[in-house]
Amino acid sequence: MRQLKTDTTSSNLTYHVENEFGSTCVYQNNEHLWLTLNNNPQSDVIIQGVMNKVSPEKVCVAIYQSMLLFLLIPINDLRILNLGLGTAGLERTLKHIESNTPYLSPINLFESVEINPAIVSIAKQFFQLPNDHTVHLQCAEQFISLCNQKYDIIYIDIFSGECHQTFIQSHSFWQSINRCIDESGQAVINLNPQTGQDLKNILVLLRQYFECIALIEFNEYNNIVLILSHKSLKHISIEAIQTSKVMQVIAPKLHKAINTIYHIEIE
């Protein structure tokens, strides 16, 4: 990721579009394509997603690899909702695992939600999002508030630059997530808390809706990943990741990239 920030230069700019949501840019070097939003020369480059050009099915970043840990325990007739499309990394990878490996039974339902039409267009044009994949062009907060579908996995990866949308901290949003998740399902959220107090506040909020939380910290990233469920998540461990056949295939170095996995569970 550090090298990609260095390579985010005008000579590597492949595509640029402006709309009401700001500036969206696609860059590439010999190995990768990546997406940035709201480029400001006075601030640090914020990379929103990366794709390996030779092996687009690979998840390049440990943060997103850890968002696939539901695969440690097989789920049949999987129903997935992804709030925040980005570069369609989860969509590409899960479709590949479903079609080309024995580790994932047929996906029953897979939907994504994205508010920015430029992101949807770019994901199809540059990041191999299948044309037949269902994308709801809508605010994630509005979509989930009106949703009546149950899902096994709900991904929440909603940023504006480095900042989260404010509704991430609202009770109504998590009430809706809780309503739409299956009894044994998982909600997986990519977080970038700015302070320890920010993290404490979101954990206090989430404990009101989920009995079990796994908190994953990384060696090279400030982001953390939270996995939320009504069922125990203690099977998620660095040792389990290292010995898992599916993780050895899709993320063989993930166990080395994780610093710590904490478990918060109501006994």
C-alpha positions as CSV (number, residue, x, y, z in Angstrom):
1,M,0.0,0.0,0.0
2,R,2.9,2.4,0.7
3,Q,4.2,1.8,-2.8
4,L,0.8,2.5,-4.3
5,K,0.6,5.8,-2.5
6,T,4.0,6.7,-4.0
7,D,2.7,5.6,-7.4
8,T,-0.4,7.7,-7.2
9,T,0.9,10.2,-9.7
10,S,-0.5,11.9,-12.9
11,S,1.6,9.5,-15.0
12,N,-0.3,6.5,-13.6
13,L,-3.7,8.1,-13.8
14,T,-6.0,5.9,-15.9
15,Y,-9.4,7.5,-15.4
16,H,-10.9,10.5,-13.6
17,V,-14.5,11.6,-13.1
18,E,-16.2,14.4,-11.1
19,N,-19.7,14.3,-9.8
20,E,-21.8,15.5,-6.9
21,F,-19.9,13.1,-4.6
22,G,-16.5,14.6,-5.6
23,S,-13.5,13.4,-7.5
24,T,-13.0,9.7,-8.3
25,C,-9.7,8.4,-9.8
26,V,-8.3,5.1,-11.1
27,Y,-4.6,4.6,-11.2
28,Q,-2.5,1.7,-12.3
29,N,1.1,0.5,-12.4
30,N,2.5,-2.8,-13.8
31,E,0.9,-5.0,-11.1
32,H,-2.1,-3.2,-9.7
33,L,-5.2,-1.0,-10.3
34,W,-6.4,1.2,-7.5
35,L,-9.1,3.7,-6.6
36,T,-8.9,7.0,-4.8
37,L,-11.6,9.5,-3.9
38,N,-11.6,13.2,-3.4
39,N,-7.9,13.7,-4.2
40,N,-6.4,16.7,-2.4
41,P,-2.8,17.5,-3.2
42,Q,-2.4,19.0,0.3
43,S,-3.4,15.7,2.1
44,D,-2.3,12.1,2.2
45,V,-3.5,9.8,-0.5
46,I,-6.4,7.7,0.6
47,I,-6.6,4.4,-1.4
48,Q,-10.1,3.0,-1.4
49,G,-9.4,-0.4,-3.0
50,V,-6.8,-2.4,-4.9
51,M,-6.9,-5.1,-7.6
52,N,-4.1,-7.3,-8.7
53,K,-4.1,-7.1,-12.5
54,V,-2.7,-10.6,-13.1
55,S,-4.8,-12.4,-10.4
56,P,-7.9,-10.2,-9.9
57,E,-9.5,-12.8,-7.6
58,K,-6.9,-12.3,-5.0
59,V,-7.6,-10.0,-2.0
60,C,-4.5,-7.8,-1.8
61,V,-4.9,-6.3,1.7
62,A,-5.0,-8.1,5.0
63,I,-8.0,-6.0,6.2
64,Y,-10.2,-7.4,3.4
65,Q,-8.8,-10.9,3.8
66,S,-9.9,-10.9,7.4
67,M,-13.4,-10.0,6.2
68,L,-13.6,-13.5,4.7
69,L,-13.1,-15.3,8.0
70,F,-16.7,-16.6,8.0
71,L,-15.3,-19.2,5.6
72,L,-13.7,-20.9,8.6
73,I,-17.1,-22.5,9.2
74,P,-19.0,-23.5,6.0
75,I,-22.5,-21.9,5.4
76,N,-25.0,-23.4,3.0
77,D,-27.3,-21.2,0.8
78,L,-25.3,-18.2,1.7
79,R,-27.0,-14.8,1.6
80,I,-24.6,-11.8,1.5
81,L,-25.1,-8.0,1.6
82,N,-22.2,-5.6,1.0
83,L,-22.8,-2.0,2.1
84,G,-20.2,-0.1,0.2
85,L,-19.0,-1.4,-3.2
86,G,-15.6,0.2,-3.6
87,T,-13.5,-1.8,-6.1
88,A,-15.7,-4.9,-5.8
89,G,-13.0,-6.9,-4.2
90,L,-15.3,-9.0,-2.0
91,E,-17.6,-9.6,-5.0
92,R,-14.8,-10.8,-7.2
93,T,-13.2,-13.0,-4.6
94,L,-16.3,-14.7,-3.3
95,K,-17.6,-15.3,-6.9
96,H,-14.2,-16.9,-7.7
97,I,-14.2,-19.1,-4.5
98,E,-17.8,-20.2,-5.3
99,S,-17.0,-21.1,-8.9
100,N,-13.5,-22.5,-8.6
101,T,-12.9,-24.1,-5.2
102,P,-14.7,-26.6,-2.9
103,Y,-14.7,-24.2,0.0
104,L,-18.0,-22.3,-0.7
105,S,-21.4,-23.8,-1.5
106,P,-23.5,-22.0,-4.1
107,I,-24.3,-18.4,-3.0
108,N,-28.1,-18.1,-2.8
109,L,-28.2,-14.2,-2.7
110,F,-25.5,-11.6,-3.2
111,E,-26.3,-7.9,-3.2
112,S,-24.3,-4.7,-2.9
113,V,-25.3,-1.2,-2.0
114,E,-23.5,1.9,-3.3
115,I,-24.6,5.5,-3.3
116,N,-22.1,6.9,-5.9
117,P,-23.0,5.9,-9.5
118,A,-19.4,6.6,-10.6
119,I,-18.2,3.9,-8.3
120,V,-20.6,1.4,-9.8
121,S,-19.5,2.3,-13.4
122,I,-15.8,2.1,-12.5
123,A,-16.2,-1.2,-10.7
124,K,-17.7,-2.7,-13.9
125,Q,-15.3,-1.0,-16.3
126,F,-12.0,-1.5,-14.4
127,F,-12.5,-3.9,-11.5
128,Q,-14.4,-6.8,-13.1
129,L,-17.7,-6.5,-11.3
130,P,-20.0,-8.8,-13.2
131,N,-22.7,-6.9,-15.1
132,D,-25.4,-9.2,-13.7
133,H,-24.3,-8.6,-10.0
134,T,-27.1,-6.8,-8.1
135,V,-26.1,-3.3,-7.0
136,H,-28.6,-1.0,-5.3
137,L,-27.8,2.6,-6.1
138,Q,-28.9,4.0,-2.7
139,C,-27.6,5.3,0.6
140,A,-26.7,2.3,2.8
141,E,-28.5,3.8,5.8
142,Q,-31.7,4.2,3.8
143,F,-31.4,0.7,2.2
144,I,-31.0,-1.1,5.5
145,S,-33.8,0.8,7.2
146,L,-36.3,-0.4,4.5
147,C,-34.8,-3.9,4.1
148,N,-36.9,-7.0,5.0
149,Q,-34.4,-9.6,3.8
150,K,-32.4,-11.8,6.1
151,Y,-28.7,-12.2,5.4
152,D,-26.0,-14.6,6.7
153,I,-23.2,-12.0,6.1
154,I,-23.5,-8.2,6.1
155,Y,-20.4,-6.3,5.2
156,I,-20.1,-2.6,6.3
157,D,-17.3,-0.8,4.6
158,I,-18.5,2.8,4.3
159,F,-15.9,5.6,4.2
160,S,-15.7,9.1,2.9
161,G,-11.9,9.4,2.7
162,E,-10.6,8.3,6.1
163,C,-13.9,9.1,7.9
164,H,-17.0,7.0,8.5
165,Q,-20.4,8.1,7.7
166,T,-22.0,9.4,10.8
167,F,-24.9,6.9,10.8
168,I,-22.3,4.2,11.8
169,Q,-22.7,5.6,15.3
170,S,-26.5,5.6,15.4
171,H,-28.8,3.2,17.2
172,S,-31.3,3.1,14.3
173,F,-28.7,1.9,11.9
174,W,-27.6,-1.0,14.1
175,Q,-31.2,-1.8,15.0
176,S,-31.8,-2.3,11.2
177,I,-28.6,-4.4,10.8
178,N,-29.7,-6.6,13.7
179,R,-33.1,-7.0,12.2
180,C,-31.7,-8.1,8.8
181,I,-29.1,-10.5,10.0
182,D,-29.8,-14.2,10.4
183,E,-29.8,-15.6,14.0
184,S,-26.4,-17.3,13.3
185,G,-25.1,-14.7,10.8
186,Q,-22.3,-12.2,11.1
187,A,-21.9,-8.5,10.5
188,V,-18.4,-7.5,9.5
189,I,-17.3,-3.9,9.7
190,N,-14.0,-2.2,8.6
191,L,-13.3,0.6,11.1
192,N,-10.8,3.3,11.3
193,P,-11.2,4.8,14.8
194,Q,-9.3,8.1,15.2
195,T,-8.9,7.7,19.0
196,G,-9.2,5.1,21.6
197,Q,-12.4,6.8,22.8
198,D,-13.9,6.5,19.3
199,L,-13.3,2.8,19.5
200,K,-14.7,2.5,23.0
201,N,-17.8,4.4,22.0
202,I,-18.6,2.1,19.0
203,L,-18.0,-1.0,21.1
204,V,-20.4,0.2,23.8
205,L,-23.0,0.8,21.1
206,L,-22.4,-2.6,19.4
207,R,-22.6,-4.5,22.7
208,Q,-26.2,-3.5,22.9
209,Y,-27.0,-5.4,19.7
210,F,-24.6,-8.3,19.5
211,E,-23.6,-10.7,22.2
212,C,-20.3,-11.7,20.5
213,I,-17.6,-9.5,19.0
214,A,-14.2,-10.4,17.5
215,L,-11.8,-7.4,17.2
216,I,-8.9,-7.9,14.8
217,E,-5.9,-5.6,14.9
218,F,-3.2,-5.6,12.2
219,N,0.6,-5.1,12.3
220,E,0.7,-2.5,9.4
221,Y,-2.7,-0.9,9.4
222,N,-4.5,1.4,11.8
223,N,-7.9,0.0,10.7
224,I,-9.5,-2.7,12.7
225,V,-12.1,-5.3,11.6
226,L,-15.0,-6.1,13.9
227,I,-17.0,-9.3,13.4
228,L,-20.4,-9.2,15.2
229,S,-22.7,-12.1,15.9
230,H,-25.3,-13.6,18.3
231,K,-23.3,-16.8,18.3
232,S,-19.8,-17.4,19.7
233,L,-16.9,-16.3,17.5
234,K,-14.1,-17.9,19.6
235,H,-13.3,-20.3,16.8
236,I,-11.7,-17.3,15.0
237,S,-8.1,-17.3,16.1
238,I,-4.7,-16.8,14.5
239,E,-4.0,-20.5,14.8
240,A,-7.3,-21.4,13.1
241,I,-6.5,-19.0,10.3
242,Q,-3.0,-20.5,9.8
243,T,-4.2,-24.1,9.6
244,S,-7.4,-23.4,7.6
245,K,-7.3,-25.0,4.2
246,V,-9.4,-22.2,2.6
247,M,-7.3,-19.4,4.2
248,Q,-4.1,-21.1,3.0
249,V,-5.5,-20.8,-0.5
250,I,-7.0,-17.3,-0.5
251,A,-4.9,-15.5,2.2
252,P,-1.8,-17.6,3.1
253,K,0.0,-14.8,4.9
254,L,-3.0,-13.4,6.8
255,H,-2.0,-15.0,10.1
256,K,1.3,-13.1,10.0
257,A,-0.4,-9.8,9.2
258,I,-2.7,-9.9,12.2
259,N,-1.4,-8.6,15.5
260,T,-4.1,-9.7,17.9
261,I,-7.7,-11.0,17.9
262,Y,-9.7,-10.0,20.9
263,H,-13.0,-11.6,21.9
264,I,-15.8,-9.8,23.7
265,E,-18.6,-12.2,24.6
266,I,-21.4,-12.3,27.0
267,E,-21.1,-15.5,29.0
